[in-house]
Amino acid sequence: MNLLELKKITYKYPLAEQPALKNIDLSIQKGEFITLLGTNGSGKSTLARLMAGFFKPDSGSVEIQEGCVPGIVFQQPKDQIVASVVERDTAFGPQNLDMTLAEVELRTIECLSLTGLSDRASSRTFELSLGQTQRLALSGILALFPDLLILDEVTAMLDPASREEIIKLVQVWNEKGNTVVQVTHDVDEALRADRIVVMEKGSVIFDGPTESFVQNREIVKKVFDDEVSLYRKPLNQDEIEKKEVSLLAENLSFSYPGREIFKNLSFSLRKGSLTALTGPSGCGKSTLFECLSGLNLECKGKVYAEDRPALALQESEASLFATYAADDVAFGAKNRGVEGKALLERVKNSMEKAGLPFKDFADRHTFELSGGEKRKLSVAGIIALDSSILIFDEPTAGLDPQSRKIMLSTLQSLAREGKTVLFSTHRMEEADAADIHLDWQTLSKEADAVQEKAEGLKEKLREMPPLKNASILSSLEKAGEALTAPPKIPDSPVSRLPASLKVGLFVLLAVFSIIPYPLWVSAIFLAICILYAALAKYPAKRAFVTIAKILPWFAFFALIQFAFFSDSSGSKELFRWKWFIVTQVKLENLLKTFIRAPSIILLISTFVFSTEEREILDGMAAILSPLAKIKIPVRYAVLVTGIIFRFIPLLLDEMRGIVKTQIIRGAFAKARGFGKLKILIPLFVPLILQTFRKAQNLADALTARYFS
């Protein structure tokens, strides 16, 4: 019997003009290893999600063997993370399968070891690189021991060594009798499968053994093309030496609290050349690029350059915030004063260079694009800035071979136009197409040579300190930290409470916090919250800093109330100056606010500090279990609660991505004070759209881990 069978499947996304899948017939047997191939936008990811049961087809039928447990690793790894700490995230799925604590711990340790993350078990998930996040997403699904493992480009962000480890892991998983379906653009990965399915424009155009695929030269060329045919010959050493140095990095270092990412990295870039940077996944390449572009306030060392580098972020989805593709590309150029016909021409040119023909993509909604098309669009937005120094973080990740070829050719062309171009890659053939290849392991050994160069170049180049507006990013990151539990929750009377009592106590206090009551009762409630925080061992300094940041805003709004709002209670007037009136009731309300606000902040912060995500969900389920007995769908209330507590940090992270792109494209260049707020207002529309998308993705992630 087939493990999974699709018959005459057709599916069209809402608002899309064309079906994503058309008349698909596909049978999968137990123990098969299948590769799904096709160009970007051909329907591979849609088919993978349909196999995993995330939506029903518009027509046709899906038949799955009884008892089969599918598990899918999404194309965007961050969308699959459901916990704030690495080991908790991997443990989430097994916990939902009602395993014992010992079984959950065993699976967690085993899967983190298999994916090379055992040394990061206590790390916060937002501290991981995108490649490490991809491994964590795989670890969380492997912990389910799925009968049907579906992988949507899980090695796209990994270095060759890590990619090989994951491929071998998948092969071993398959050899144990498990079924694997992988989506990939890598020829070596594809040929390790027993069977290959090729898609084009939503339809299957080939389905057969790997040997038959290899012999079908027409299909092979359609899928993989000739990856080196358009690459220009790199510059020779003499030509490179003649180029002027346009950027100099001197002893750059960066650390998280208690963990060093990199130290004393030094190198130079030359005008009119293409430089490739390679290194292991998670070594810090993306962080280094943010240091070079001025986005990281915590980076130590100095950067000298002829111009501020423009960075195309690795996480392409966070780089897109306009509704339409052409508007997104135009955003940065507009901020630099380009308008009218010149703006239109620049947008057209940038989209063509990135492999998105203007006539086909200008009016496309950004959220409708495939993962590869979104990456091309984010690159086009940076090209449109026309900066003299351009940095691209993994610009070919997730692209099909033909698109990779076009992207590399574009980077070479930009360099030949006189620009300084730096990009990161995990593909050695791409690094070989560059004029200069920087290896991560050697960057710290260049310090002396760079120091000599720096002395002679400081007059020609300008020092590029971090951007002042990058402080917005630091604030958002700290806000995210404040809303998540620490990697190791301190042992305390509160942390030892059962999940139901933890959540019940919080709900009771939260309800009490919103009930109107006299000033003296407010003071008692504050004392209770302080006791609650003390019993949970919530750090007093952290509480003080959080409250100190919030109270000035309450003071500001209180002054507005005194100045512009009348008091209709007839209370005694204490002070008057023109429109500024202080009454006894207004003063009492102000005092209540200054007592209740810290109480609520302390209550929420302590609860988050002392409670794991899983405990929140278990506690809610336990409290609402009596309602479940009378057929009330408690699961949805628990699901919403889980989404809220996981979603706020996710949303802040999403906002950081949007703000990064805004800063890179010049949105905050001249804004000061309330000017920043004015610029932030347009963010709310894309942020709301991203909120709905993230909410759906998080719900999918919980479903993929069998949360119910």
Stockholm file with secondary structure:
# STOCKHOLM 1.0

chainA/1-708         MNLLELKKITYKYPLAEQPALKNIDLSIQKGEFITLLGTNGSGKSTLARLMAGFFKPDSGSVEIQEGCVPGIVFQQPKDQIVASVVERDTAFGPQNLDMTLAEVELRTIECLSLTGLSDRASSRTFELSLGQTQRLALSGILALFPDLLILDEVTAMLDPASREEIIKLVQVWNEKGNTVVQVTHDVDEALRADRIVVMEKGSVIFDGPTESFVQNREIVKKVFDDEVSLYRKPLNQDEIEKKEVSLLAENLSFSYPGREIFKNLSFSLRKGSLTALTGPSGCGKSTLFECLSGLNLECKGKVYAEDRPALALQESEASLFATYAADDVAFGAKNRGVEGKALLERVKNSMEKAGLPFKDFADRHTFELSGGEKRKLSVAGIIALDSSILIFDEPTAGLDPQSRKIMLSTLQSLAREGKTVLFSTHRMEEADAADIHLDWQTLSKEADAVQEKAEGLKEKLREMPPLKNASILSSLEKAGEALTAPPKIPDSPVSRLPASLKVGLFVLLAVFSIIPYPLWVSAIFLAICILYAALAKYPAKRAFVTIAKILPWFAFFALIQFAFFSDSSGSKELFRWKWFIVTQVKLENLLKTFIRAPSIILLISTFVFSTEEREILDGMAAILSPLAKIKIPVRYAVLVTGIIFRFIPLLLDEMRGIVKTQIIRGAFAKARGFGKLKILIPLFVPLILQTFRKAQNLADALTARYFS
#=GR chainA/1-708 SS CCSEEEEEEEECCTTCSSCSEEEEEEEECTTCEEEEECCTTSSHHHHHHHHTTSSCCSEEEEEECTTCCEEEECSSGGGGCCSSBHHHHHHHHHHHTTCCHHHHHHHHHHHHHHTTCGGGTTSBGGGSCHHHHHHHHHHHHHTTCCSEEEEESTTTTSCHHHHHHHHHHHHHHHHTTCEEEEECSCHHHHTTSSEEEEEETTEEEEEEEHHHHHHCHHHHHHHHCCTTTTCCCCCCHHHHHHSCEEEEEEEEEEEETTEEEEEEEEEEEETTCEEEEECCTTSSHHHHHHHHTTCCTTCEEEEEESSCCEEECSCGGGGCCSSBHHHHHHHHHHHTTCCHHHHHHHHHHHHHHTTCCHHHHTTSBGGGSCHHHHHHHHHHHHHTTCCSEEEESSTTTTCCHHHHHHHHHHHHHHHHTTCEEEEECSCHHHHHTSSEEEEGGGGGGGHHHHHHHHHHHTTTSEECCCCGGGHHHHHHHHHHHHTSCCSSCCCCTTTTSCHHHHHHHHHHHHHHHTSCCCHHHHHHHHHHHHHHHHHTTCCHHHHHHHHHHHHHHHHHHHHHHHHHCCCTTCCCEEEEETTEEEEHHHHHHHHHHHHHHHHHHHHHHHHHHHCCHHHHHHHHHHHHHHHHTTTCCHHHHHHHHHHHHHHHHHHHHHHHHHHHHHHHTTTTSSCCTHHHHHHHGGGHHHHHHHHHHHHHHHHHHHHHTTCC
#=GC SS_cons         CCSEEEEEEEECCTTCSSCSEEEEEEEECTTCEEEEECCTTSSHHHHHHHHTTSSCCSEEEEEECTTCCEEEECSSGGGGCCSSBHHHHHHHHHHHTTCCHHHHHHHHHHHHHHTTCGGGTTSBGGGSCHHHHHHHHHHHHHTTCCSEEEEESTTTTSCHHHHHHHHHHHHHHHHTTCEEEEECSCHHHHTTSSEEEEEETTEEEEEEEHHHHHHCHHHHHHHHCCTTTTCCCCCCHHHHHHSCEEEEEEEEEEEETTEEEEEEEEEEEETTCEEEEECCTTSSHHHHHHHHTTCCTTCEEEEEESSCCEEECSCGGGGCCSSBHHHHHHHHHHHTTCCHHHHHHHHHHHHHHTTCCHHHHTTSBGGGSCHHHHHHHHHHHHHTTCCSEEEESSTTTTCCHHHHHHHHHHHHHHHHTTCEEEEECSCHHHHHTSSEEEEGGGGGGGHHHHHHHHHHHTTTSEECCCCGGGHHHHHHHHHHHHTSCCSSCCCCTTTTSCHHHHHHHHHHHHHHHTSCCCHHHHHHHHHHHHHHHHHTTCCHHHHHHHHHHHHHHHHHHHHHHHHHCCCTTCCCEEEEETTEEEEHHHHHHHHHHHHHHHHHHHHHHHHHHHCCHHHHHHHHHHHHHHHHTTTCCHHHHHHHHHHHHHHHHHHHHHHHHHHHHHHHTTTTSSCCTHHHHHHHGGGHHHHHHHHHHHHHHHHHHHHHTTCC
//
